[in-house]
Amino acid sequence: MDLGLQGKRALVCASSKGLGLGCAEALAAEGVDLVMNARGPDALEAQADRLHADYGVEVQTVACDVTTPEGQAQVIEAAQGVDILVTNAGGPPPGLWSDWDREDFIKALDANMLTPIAFMKALLPSMMDKGWGRVVNITSQSVRAPIAVLGLSNAARTGLTGYVAGTARQVAPYGVTINNLLPGIHATDRADSLDAGVSAQKGISLDEARAERAATIPARRYGTRQEFGATCAFLCSQHAGFIVGQNILLDGGATNLTM
């Protein structure tokens, strides 16, 4: 299927590894030029060079912390005029409701709600002027069914979801869509971190912790960054213009919902 993305340009946040890299790979394979961002310059440059070599697309890198005003300004300057925005940020640490103070919530909101909103506010106007644009926010399955130990993530990402619900309907008349991808457990560093916590808590091996978690997923496995990226690329395609303000689960059936 031709996704109609040849020659488009995308900003993909946190794209040196994990789900962000999966999205960058899938878009590059469709001929999309990239602005890639991550905090660590070494991994970022290595992946940018690989995608340029593999797919022949232009790749610009911006290594910075996008939760800071300075980092946001750098990325926004580099990404002016992009056709596609993919927001992404690692989740805040797990814990109990009694563990978190105001500062913990502020950090979570900055990373998982306010930064994506800042990017949308900066980059949506040019998409609207062109009459075409795509925004995909990588959030979490926890916005559909909260995960008790991820209260910071539950709160911040649900706030972003509410913002998108209204904003998506306002920009849709201009040919711009905004949707959210809600990952369950995928084979990424984030999953490794969560599994390591279970391993330490229960006194079991990392492989045993992974097997326990996989057994709770109807698909009986973790997702891959490649299948996640393919879904992101479709949402960015010419075929997805009638998908507006949706929250799409990619969780192997783990979230037990009827609708």
C-alpha positions as CSV (number, residue, x, y, z in Angstrom):
1,M,0.0,0.0,0.0
2,D,1.3,3.4,-1.0
3,L,1.0,5.6,2.1
4,G,1.4,8.8,0.1
5,L,4.2,10.1,2.3
6,Q,7.1,10.4,-0.1
7,G,8.7,13.8,0.4
8,K,6.9,14.7,3.6
9,R,8.9,15.8,6.6
10,A,8.4,14.6,10.2
11,L,9.6,15.5,13.7
12,V,9.8,12.3,15.8
13,C,10.6,12.9,19.5
14,A,12.6,10.5,21.6
15,S,13.5,8.6,18.5
16,S,17.0,7.1,19.2
17,K,15.5,3.9,20.5
18,G,12.3,2.1,21.5
19,L,8.9,3.1,20.1
20,G,10.1,6.5,18.8
21,L,12.8,4.7,16.8
22,G,10.1,2.3,15.4
23,C,8.1,5.3,14.2
24,A,11.1,7.0,12.7
25,E,12.1,3.8,10.9
26,A,8.6,3.2,9.4
27,L,8.3,6.8,8.2
28,A,11.8,6.8,6.7
29,A,10.9,3.6,4.8
30,E,8.0,5.6,3.2
31,G,10.4,8.3,2.1
32,V,9.8,10.8,4.9
33,D,12.6,13.2,5.8
34,L,13.2,13.3,9.5
35,V,14.0,15.6,12.4
36,M,15.0,13.2,15.1
37,N,15.3,14.2,18.8
38,A,16.7,12.5,21.9
39,R,18.7,13.4,24.9
40,G,21.8,11.2,24.2
41,P,23.7,12.4,21.1
42,D,25.7,9.2,20.5
43,A,22.7,6.9,20.0
44,L,20.8,9.6,18.2
45,E,23.6,10.2,15.6
46,A,24.1,6.5,15.1
47,Q,20.4,5.9,14.3
48,A,20.2,9.0,12.1
49,D,23.2,7.8,10.1
50,R,21.6,4.4,9.7
51,L,18.3,5.6,8.6
52,H,19.9,8.0,6.1
53,A,22.0,5.1,4.7
54,D,19.2,2.6,4.6
55,Y,16.4,4.8,3.1
56,G,18.1,7.7,1.5
57,V,16.1,10.3,3.4
58,E,17.4,13.5,4.9
59,V,17.8,13.3,8.7
60,Q,18.4,16.2,11.0
61,T,19.2,15.6,14.7
62,V,18.6,17.7,17.7
63,A,20.1,16.3,20.9
64,C,18.4,18.0,23.9
65,D,16.0,17.6,26.8
66,V,12.6,18.7,25.4
67,T,11.1,19.1,28.8
68,T,13.1,22.3,29.2
69,P,12.2,25.6,27.5
70,E,15.6,25.7,25.9
71,G,15.3,22.2,24.5
72,Q,11.8,22.9,23.2
73,A,13.0,26.0,21.4
74,Q,15.8,24.1,19.7
75,V,13.5,21.4,18.4
76,I,10.8,23.7,17.3
77,E,13.3,25.8,15.3
78,A,14.6,22.7,13.6
79,A,11.1,21.4,12.9
80,Q,9.5,24.5,11.3
81,G,7.3,23.5,8.4
82,V,7.1,19.8,9.2
83,D,4.1,17.8,7.9
84,I,4.1,15.2,10.6
85,L,4.7,15.4,14.4
86,V,5.2,12.4,16.6
87,T,5.4,13.2,20.3
88,N,7.0,10.7,22.7
89,A,8.6,10.7,26.1
90,G,9.5,8.1,28.6
91,G,7.1,7.5,31.4
92,P,7.7,8.7,35.0
93,P,8.8,6.2,37.6
94,P,6.4,3.8,39.2
95,G,5.4,3.9,42.8
96,L,2.6,4.2,45.3
97,W,0.1,7.0,45.6
98,S,1.7,8.1,48.9
99,D,5.2,8.3,47.3
100,W,4.6,11.4,45.1
101,D,4.8,15.1,46.0
102,R,3.9,18.1,44.0
103,E,7.3,18.3,42.3
104,D,6.9,14.7,41.1
105,F,3.6,15.6,39.4
106,I,5.1,18.8,37.9
107,K,7.9,16.7,36.3
108,A,5.4,14.2,34.9
109,L,3.1,16.9,33.5
110,D,6.1,18.6,31.9
111,A,7.3,15.5,30.2
112,N,4.0,13.7,29.3
113,M,1.5,16.5,28.8
114,L,2.9,20.0,28.6
115,T,5.8,19.2,26.2
116,P,3.5,17.6,23.6
117,I,1.1,20.5,23.9
118,A,3.9,23.0,23.3
119,F,5.0,21.2,20.1
120,M,1.4,21.0,18.8
121,K,0.9,24.7,19.5
122,A,4.1,25.6,17.7
123,L,3.7,23.3,14.6
124,L,0.0,22.9,14.0
125,P,-0.4,26.4,12.4
126,S,1.8,25.7,9.4
127,M,0.1,22.3,8.9
128,M,-3.2,24.1,8.9
129,D,-1.9,26.7,6.4
130,K,-0.9,23.9,4.0
131,G,-4.2,22.1,4.4
132,W,-2.5,18.8,5.5
133,G,-0.9,17.5,8.6
134,R,-0.6,14.6,11.0
135,V,0.1,14.4,14.7
136,V,0.5,11.2,16.6
137,N,1.0,11.2,20.3
138,I,2.5,8.2,21.9
139,T,0.7,7.9,25.3
140,S,-0.1,4.7,27.1
141,Q,-2.7,2.0,27.6
142,S,-3.1,3.5,31.1
143,V,-5.3,6.3,29.8
144,R,-8.0,3.6,29.0
145,A,-7.5,1.5,32.1
146,P,-5.2,3.0,34.9
147,I,-2.2,1.0,36.1
148,A,-2.1,1.4,39.9
149,V,1.7,1.8,40.2
150,L,1.9,4.3,37.3
151,G,-0.2,7.0,38.9
152,L,2.1,9.8,37.6
153,S,1.7,8.5,34.1
154,N,-2.0,7.9,34.5
155,A,-2.5,11.5,35.5
156,A,-0.3,13.3,33.0
157,R,-1.1,11.2,29.9
158,T,-4.9,11.4,30.6
159,G,-4.5,15.2,30.7
160,L,-2.9,15.1,27.3
161,T,-5.7,12.9,26.0
162,G,-8.3,15.4,27.1
163,Y,-6.5,18.2,25.4
164,V,-6.2,16.2,22.2
165,A,-9.9,15.3,22.3
166,G,-10.9,18.9,21.9
167,T,-8.0,20.2,19.7
168,A,-8.4,17.4,17.2
169,R,-11.9,18.5,16.3
170,Q,-10.8,22.1,15.9
171,V,-8.0,21.4,13.4
172,A,-9.7,18.6,11.4
173,P,-11.4,21.1,9.1
174,Y,-8.0,22.2,7.9
175,G,-6.9,18.7,6.8
176,V,-4.9,18.0,10.0
177,T,-5.5,15.0,12.1
178,I,-4.4,14.3,15.7
179,N,-4.6,10.8,17.2
180,N,-3.0,9.0,20.1
181,L,-1.3,5.6,20.1
182,L,-1.6,3.7,23.4
183,P,1.1,1.1,23.7
184,G,1.0,-1.8,26.1
185,I,4.1,-3.7,26.9
186,H,6.6,-3.6,24.0
187,A,10.2,-5.0,23.9
188,T,11.9,-1.7,24.8
189,D,14.1,-0.3,27.6
190,R,10.9,0.8,29.4
191,A,9.8,-2.8,29.6
192,D,13.2,-3.9,30.8
193,S,13.1,-1.3,33.6
194,L,9.6,-2.4,34.7
195,D,10.6,-6.1,34.6
196,A,13.7,-5.4,36.5
197,G,11.6,-3.9,39.3
198,V,9.4,-7.0,39.4
199,S,12.5,-9.2,39.4
200,A,14.0,-7.4,42.4
201,Q,10.7,-7.2,44.3
202,K,9.9,-10.9,43.9
203,G,13.4,-12.3,43.9
204,I,13.0,-13.9,40.5
205,S,15.1,-13.8,37.4
206,L,14.5,-11.2,34.7
207,D,13.4,-13.9,32.3
208,E,10.9,-15.2,34.8
209,A,9.6,-11.6,35.3
210,R,9.2,-11.2,31.6
211,A,7.4,-14.6,31.3
212,E,5.0,-13.6,34.0
213,R,4.1,-10.4,32.3
214,A,3.8,-12.0,28.9
215,A,1.4,-14.5,30.3
216,T,-1.0,-11.7,31.2
217,I,-1.2,-10.6,27.6
218,P,-3.7,-12.5,25.4
219,A,-1.2,-12.4,22.5
220,R,1.3,-14.1,25.0
221,R,4.2,-11.8,23.9
222,Y,5.5,-8.3,24.0
223,G,4.9,-6.0,21.1
224,T,7.8,-5.0,18.8
225,R,8.9,-1.5,17.8
226,Q,8.5,-2.4,14.1
227,E,4.7,-3.2,14.4
228,F,4.2,-0.1,16.5
229,G,6.0,2.0,13.9
230,A,3.9,0.5,11.1
231,T,0.7,1.6,12.8
232,C,2.1,5.1,13.4
233,A,3.0,5.4,9.7
234,F,-0.5,4.4,8.7
235,L,-2.0,7.1,10.9
236,C,0.3,9.6,9.2
237,S,-0.7,8.4,5.8
238,Q,-3.1,9.7,3.1
239,H,-5.5,6.9,4.0
240,A,-6.0,8.1,7.6
241,G,-7.6,11.5,7.0
242,F,-10.9,10.4,8.5
243,I,-9.4,9.1,11.7
244,V,-9.7,12.1,14.1
245,G,-9.1,12.3,17.9
246,Q,-8.9,8.6,18.4
247,N,-7.0,6.6,21.1
248,I,-5.7,3.4,19.5
249,L,-4.6,0.6,21.7
250,L,-1.6,-1.6,20.7
251,D,-1.4,-3.9,23.7
252,G,-1.9,-7.5,22.5
253,G,-5.4,-7.5,24.1
254,A,-4.1,-6.8,27.6
255,T,-6.5,-4.0,28.4
256,N,-9.8,-5.8,29.2
257,L,-12.4,-3.5,27.5
258,T,-15.5,-4.1,25.4
259,M,-15.1,-0.8,23.6
